[in-house]
Amino acid sequence: MRLLDRLVVGMVGARNASAAACRFARELAHALSGRGALVVSGLIRGRDTAAHEGSLAGGIDVFDPL
């Protein structure tokens, strides 16, 4: 599937996010990746990292725009 044909979701957040915020980001990214979405973020510690961990657990690619 071409990149431009996929649902792309940007996830951003605080570097020093709470454990609950990181858990939410991880679970949301996992659910979205399970539906074929591509998660995009800056790969910074905190919620960005949690989102990518969830996306990878869902078995989908991750993308760092930098």
C-alpha positions as CSV (number, residue, x, y, z in Angstrom):
1,M,0.0,0.0,0.0
2,R,1.3,3.4,-0.9
3,L,2.0,5.8,2.0
4,L,-0.4,8.4,0.6
5,D,-3.2,5.9,0.5
6,R,-3.0,5.2,4.3
7,L,-4.6,6.8,7.2
8,V,-1.9,8.9,8.9
9,V,-2.2,9.9,12.6
10,G,0.0,12.5,14.2
11,M,0.6,12.0,18.0
12,V,2.3,14.6,20.1
13,G,2.5,15.2,23.8
14,A,4.6,16.3,26.7
15,R,8.1,15.0,27.3
16,N,7.4,14.5,31.0
17,A,3.9,13.1,30.6
18,S,2.2,11.1,33.4
19,A,2.2,7.4,33.4
20,A,-1.6,7.5,32.6
21,A,-1.0,9.8,29.6
22,C,1.7,7.5,28.2
23,R,-0.5,4.4,28.7
24,F,-3.4,6.1,26.9
25,A,-1.1,7.1,24.0
26,R,0.3,3.6,23.8
27,E,-3.2,2.0,23.8
28,L,-4.6,4.5,21.3
29,A,-1.6,4.0,18.9
30,H,-1.9,0.2,19.2
31,A,-5.7,0.3,18.4
32,L,-5.1,2.7,15.4
33,S,-2.2,0.6,14.0
34,G,-4.4,-2.5,14.2
35,R,-6.7,-0.7,11.8
36,G,-3.8,0.1,9.4
37,A,-3.0,3.7,10.5
38,L,0.5,5.0,10.3
39,V,1.6,6.8,13.4
40,V,3.8,9.9,13.0
41,S,5.6,11.8,15.7
42,G,9.0,13.2,16.6
43,L,10.1,10.2,18.6
44,I,10.8,12.4,21.7
45,R,10.6,10.7,25.1
46,G,7.3,10.7,26.8
47,R,4.0,10.4,24.9
48,D,5.7,10.3,21.5
49,T,7.7,7.3,22.5
50,A,4.7,5.6,24.1
51,A,2.7,6.1,20.9
52,H,5.4,4.4,18.8
53,E,5.7,1.5,21.2
54,G,2.0,1.0,20.9
55,S,2.1,1.2,17.1
56,L,5.0,-1.2,16.9
57,A,3.1,-3.7,19.1
58,G,0.3,-3.4,16.7
59,G,2.6,-4.6,13.9
60,I,2.6,-1.5,11.8
61,D,5.3,0.9,10.5
62,V,6.2,4.0,12.4
63,F,7.4,7.2,10.8
64,D,9.7,10.0,12.2
65,P,9.4,13.0,9.9
66,L,12.8,14.4,10.9
